[in-house]
Amino acid sequence: MVFKNLTTKIPESFNDLYCHCDFIEINSLARGELGIDKDYLEQLYPTKGEADFVEVFSLIESRAAWYDDVYPFEVNYDDKRLKLKNNLTDKHKLYIFFIMCSRNEKINYEGNILESDFEHISTLALKNYLPSHAFVYHFGKSSYQEDRYSGKLTDKMNRLAADIKCDTAYDASDFSTQDTGDGGLDVVAWVPFPGDIDNFMHIQVFLGQCAIGKDWKNKHHDVEKMKSNIHFPIGVASMMYVSHDLRKNSGKFKKSASRAHLLFDRFRLIKLVNQDDIIMETIKNLATFTDVISSIIPENLDILEV
């Protein structure tokens, strides 16, 4: 695996500590057994001082406590040192996957392998969050063959509308016949009432958008596009899935974290997909895990500065 542009500091404000925690974590990941220390921090942040490093490492230390045996780094708060653990477990690699998604501009990879796998994990998480009688499907464009919705976007919208007994509202002339995209929708679900499974009036429908990388905030309104293409039931909730951990030291979100009805951040997603061995086995079969993350060992990492 090749990392790139590692020492190019991310542009986010230092007030967005979660971004800088990820930046520091991925630098530690790339340096393997060396890890990072205060001297390396000073190279990354030449204009920052001790108070800033205390603030960011306080949040990193909180992460280590929150994630417990899922957190893949050894933290030394006093020395401001972060080092990848030896003997990485599947749980550790799950966390590493989320770091790679959050700071994907630092990873040299081809295609949409991270995006596709993140959408798959988000779908699994929603299945664990909703009751067992809920219908949960991946809608976005991906390489997974078992997807219920595939082919042209208009075909996918037609099938979704038929599934939830609704009419479409789009004009076919507005879409290219070659459009195989997702129309702003990555994950969809609905929860019928037990014993009334064929009655789709006044039920809860969930529309989700998945976002990785630094520009996730620009996708807040993507699911609204789909609402104009299908006459959904009254109860529609928007969901936002992000690979970042958006928490402050208190463990709470900033009030402006997201405008979605439901927010699934790194912590919530990991808790949902780390419930049992069946889910972990499923994650192990993801393309990213088999092709990239499973090969990670602390002494065998490559860094590319471009």
KEKE-594943 format. One record per residue (C-alpha): residue in one letter; chain; x, y, z; residue number from 0. Coordinates in pm, whole numbers, plus 50000, padded with zeros to 5 digits. Layout:
BEGIN
   aa   ch    east   north      up     i
    A    A       X       Y       Z   NUM
...
//
This chain:
BEGIN
   aa   ch    east   north      up     i
    M    A   50000   50000   50000     0
    V    A   50130   50344   49911     1
    F    A   50058   50663   50103     2
    K    A   50103   51001   49937     3
    N    A   50130   51368   50031     4
    L    A   50161   51272   50397     5
    T    A   50344   51581   50514     6
    T    A   50114   51816   50324     7
    K    A   49905   51952   50609     8
    I    A   49530   51933   50565     9
    P    A   49366   52275   50523    10
    E    A   49083   52240   50776    11
    S    A   49069   52481   51066    12
    F    A   49234   52353   51381    13
    N    A   48893   52396   51542    14
    D    A   48789   52085   51349    15
    L    A   49003   51862   51568    16
    Y    A   48850   51541   51434    17
    C    A   49011   51611   51093    18
    H    A   49353   51659   51249    19
    C    A   49320   51349   51463    20
    D    A   49263   51149   51144    21
    F    A   49557   51327   50979    22
    I    A   49784   51235   51269    23
    E    A   49651   50879   51280    24
    I    A   49713   50817   50911    25
    N    A   50066   50956   50943    26
    S    A   50123   50716   51230    27
    L    A   49978   50433   51022    28
    A    A   50208   50512   50730    29
    R    A   50517   50525   50951    30
    G    A   50446   50178   51088    31
    E    A   50679   50081   51372    32
    L    A   50824   50433   51388    33
    G    A   50494   50598   51472    34
    I    A   50494   50969   51540    35
    D    A   50616   51174   51835    36
    K    A   50630   51538   51935    37
    D    A   50925   51608   51703    38
    Y    A   50728   51473   51407    39
    L    A   50421   51673   51514    40
    E    A   50628   51988   51507    41
    Q    A   50728   51906   51150    42
    L    A   50365   51857   51053    43
    Y    A   50250   52170   51237    44
    P    A   50541   52418   51250    45
    T    A   50310   52705   51353    46
    K    A   50144   52517   51640    47
    G    A   50263   52487   51998    48
    E    A   50232   52272   52307    49
    A    A   49879   52383   52390    50
    D    A   49757   52278   52044    51
    F    A   49926   51938   52071    52
    V    A   49772   51884   52415    53
    E    A   49429   51960   52271    54
    V    A   49453   51723   51977    55
    F    A   49615   51442   52179    56
    S    A   49346   51477   52442    57
    L    A   49091   51389   52174    58
    I    A   49309   51105   52044    59
    E    A   49332   50967   52397    60
    S    A   48952   50988   52423    61
    R    A   48922   50792   52099    62
    A    A   49146   50519   52240    63
    A    A   48908   50490   52536    64
    W    A   48588   50501   52328    65
    Y    A   48697   50241   52075    66
    D    A   48882   50022   52325    67
    D    A   48996   49699   52153    68
    V    A   48902   49837   51810    69
    Y    A   49156   50121   51832    70
    P    A   49473   50015   51643    71
    F    A   49722   50257   51800    72
    E    A   49922   50275   52120    73
    V    A   49887   50622   52272    74
    N    A   50139   50795   52497    75
    Y    A   49976   51120   52595    76
    D    A   50272   51262   52790    77
    D    A   50520   51212   52504    78
    K    A   50263   51293   52236    79
    R    A   50345   50961   52072    80
    L    A   50117   50748   51855    81
    K    A   50227   50409   51722    82
    L    A   50053   50132   51530    83
    K    A   50000   49823   51743    84
    N    A   50167   49493   51657    85
    N    A   49955   49188   51574    86
    L    A   49667   49381   51420    87
    T    A   49326   49218   51454    88
    D    A   49029   49240   51217    89
    K    A   48878   49495   51455    90
    H    A   49191   49711   51427    91
    K    A   49177   49686   51049    92
    L    A   48813   49791   51055    93
    Y    A   48916   50116   51224    94
    I    A   49203   50156   50976    95
    F    A   48953   50122   50693    96
    F    A   48761   50421   50829    97
    I    A   49079   50629   50857    98
    M    A   49164   50549   50497    99
    C    A   48815   50655   50390   100
    S    A   48827   50978   50590   101
    R    A   49168   51078   50455   102
    N    A   49137   50912   50116   103
    E    A   49337   51193   49954   104
    K    A   49639   51049   50136   105
    I    A   49592   50699   49990   106
    N    A   49712   50595   49647   107
    Y    A   49431   50373   49520   108
    E    A   49244   50318   49196   109
    G    A   48874   50320   49117   110
    N    A   48604   50349   49380   111
    I    A   48715   50060   49603   112
    L    A   48690   50263   49926   113
    E    A   48359   50427   49834   114
    S    A   48201   50098   49731   115
    D    A   48305   49916   50047   116
    F    A   48198   50206   50269   117
    E    A   47850   50194   50116   118
    H    A   47840   49819   50176   119
    I    A   47936   49861   50543   120
    S    A   47677   50138   50578   121
    T    A   47408   49903   50446   122
    L    A   47512   49632   50695   123
    A    A   47503   49887   50978   124
    L    A   47150   49997   50892   125
    K    A   47033   49634   50891   126
    N    A   47159   49603   51247   127
    Y    A   47007   49935   51353   128
    L    A   46655   49877   51225   129
    P    A   46418   49598   51338   130
    S    A   46459   49258   51175   131
    H    A   46144   49297   50965   132
    A    A   46279   49610   50794   133
    F    A   46376   49603   50427   134
    V    A   46726   49743   50375   135
    Y    A   46905   49769   50041   136
    H    A   47208   49926   49884   137
    F    A   47108   50164   49604   138
    G    A   47435   50328   49502   139
    K    A   47660   50227   49217   140
    S    A   47892   49944   49324   141
    S    A   48060   49623   49219   142
    Y    A   47849   49401   49444   143
    Q    A   47650   49159   49233   144
    E    A   47373   49093   49486   145
    D    A   47240   49449   49478   146
    R    A   46864   49468   49426   147
    Y    A   46893   49794   49234   148
    S    A   47123   49787   48933   149
    G    A   47145   49904   48576   150
    K    A   47026   50243   48454   151
    L    A   46921   50501   48712   152
    T    A   46568   50520   48573   153
    D    A   46536   50141   48603   154
    K    A   46651   50157   48965   155
    M    A   46405   50435   49047   156
    N    A   46123   50244   48879   157
    R    A   46197   49934   49083   158
    L    A   46221   50129   49408   159
    A    A   45890   50303   49340   160
    A    A   45730   49965   49267   161
    D    A   45877   49816   49585   162
    I    A   45719   50079   49808   163
    K    A   45399   50106   49602   164
    C    A   45461   50465   49496   165
    D    A   45451   50652   49168   166
    T    A   45755   50802   49001   167
    A    A   45768   51177   48956   168
    Y    A   46054   51222   48714   169
    D    A   46060   51309   48345   170
    A    A   46255   51044   48155   171
    S    A   46390   51308   47917   172
    D    A   46582   51460   48209   173
    F    A   46806   51153   48235   174
    S    A   47059   51010   47997   175
    T    A   46991   50656   47880   176
    Q    A   47351   50583   47981   177
    D    A   47310   50712   48339   178
    T    A   47387   50427   48581   179
    G    A   47444   50653   48881   180
    D    A   47259   50664   49212   181
    G    A   47069   50993   49184   182
    G    A   47202   51100   49525   183
    L    A   47082   50786   49706   184
    D    A   47320   50518   49840   185
    V    A   47115   50325   50097   186
    V    A   46736   50284   50118   187
    A    A   46513   50116   50374   188
    W    A   46152   50098   50485   189
    V    A   45986   49954   50794   190
    P    A   45638   49805   50740   191
    F    A   45409   49732   51030   192
    P    A   45407   49365   51139   193
    G    A   45094   49197   51010   194
    D    A   45033   49488   50771   195
    I    A   45331   49436   50545   196
    D    A   45152   49522   50220   197
    N    A   45016   49855   50343   198
    F    A   45270   50121   50249   199
    M    A   45066   50419   50364   200
    H    A   45208   50609   50662   201
    I    A   45521   50399   50709   202
    Q    A   45878   50509   50775   203
    V    A   46115   50526   50477   204
    F    A   46487   50596   50511   205
    L    A   46703   50753   50239   206
    G    A   47076   50755   50299   207
    Q    A   47381   50921   50148   208
    C    A   47734   50788   50212   209
    A    A   48032   51021   50209   210
    I    A   48403   50964   50254   211
    G    A   48691   51210   50233   212
    K    A   48727   51574   50316   213
    D    A   48431   51698   50110   214
    W    A   48161   51499   50290   215
    K    A   47980   51816   50400   216
    N    A   47896   51894   50037   217
    K    A   47671   51586   50020   218
    H    A   47422   51690   50287   219
    H    A   47142   51756   50039   220
    D    A   47207   51479   49787   221
    V    A   46916   51260   49901   222
    E    A   46678   51554   49842   223
    K    A   46726   51494   49469   224
    M    A   46560   51155   49496   225
    K    A   46260   51299   49677   226
    S    A   46175   51493   49363   227
    N    A   46188   51179   49148   228
    I    A   45958   50952   49349   229
    H    A   45635   51027   49540   230
    F    A   45748   50875   49869   231
    P    A   45517   50809   50165   232
    I    A   45481   51090   50417   233
    G    A   45737   50954   50661   234
    V    A   46077   50997   50495   235
    A    A   46390   51034   50707   236
    S    A   46724   51138   50559   237
    M    A   47040   50962   50675   238
    M    A   47404   51066   50649   239
    Y    A   47686   50811   50669   240
    V    A   48034   50953   50720   241
    S    A   48366   50779   50774   242
    H    A   48485   51049   51014   243
    D    A   48450   51044   51392   244
    L    A   48276   51378   51443   245
    R    A   48285   51383   51823   246
    K    A   48424   51637   52064   247
    N    A   48607   51536   52380   248
    S    A   48271   51512   52552   249
    G    A   48168   51239   52309   250
    K    A   47894   51466   52169   251
    F    A   47855   51607   51820   252
    K    A   47885   51971   51734   253
    K    A   47538   52114   51684   254
    S    A   47626   52185   51321   255
    A    A   47761   51834   51252   256
    S    A   47483   51738   51010   257
    R    A   47135   51840   50904   258
    A    A   47026   51481   50839   259
    H    A   46760   51316   51056   260
    L    A   47000   51030   51134   261
    L    A   47378   51062   51145   262
    F    A   47597   50753   51131   263
    D    A   47958   50848   51207   264
    R    A   48257   50619   51253   265
    F    A   48176   50536   51614   266
    R    A   47813   50444   51547   267
    L    A   47899   50246   51235   268
    I    A   48171   50044   51405   269
    K    A   47945   49966   51701   270
    L    A   47675   49845   51462   271
    V    A   47893   49622   51243   272
    N    A   48104   49489   51530   273
    Q    A   47815   49310   51700   274
    D    A   47892   48950   51614   275
    D    A   48128   48720   51428   276
    I    A   47893   48694   51129   277
    I    A   47924   49062   51049   278
    M    A   48300   49060   51104   279
    E    A   48331   48767   50863   280
    T    A   48132   48963   50606   281
    I    A   48363   49262   50645   282
    K    A   48667   49042   50597   283
    N    A   48534   48959   50250   284
    L    A   48519   49322   50139   285
    A    A   48746   49406   49848   286
    T    A   48932   49671   50046   287
    F    A   49010   49429   50326   288
    T    A   49127   49145   50106   289
    D    A   49326   49356   49861   290
    V    A   49459   49636   50078   291
    I    A   49402   49641   50450   292
    S    A   49467   49275   50521   293
    S    A   49823   49325   50396   294
    I    A   49899   49594   50654   295
    I    A   50177   49506   50895   296
    P    A   50371   49774   51082   297
    E    A   50709   49696   50925   298
    N    A   50583   49669   50564   299
    L    A   50445   50007   50461   300
    D    A   50537   50233   50173   301
    I    A   50532   50612   50157   302
    L    A   50517   50819   49839   303
    E    A   50569   51194   49857   304
    V    A   50434   51364   49545   305
//
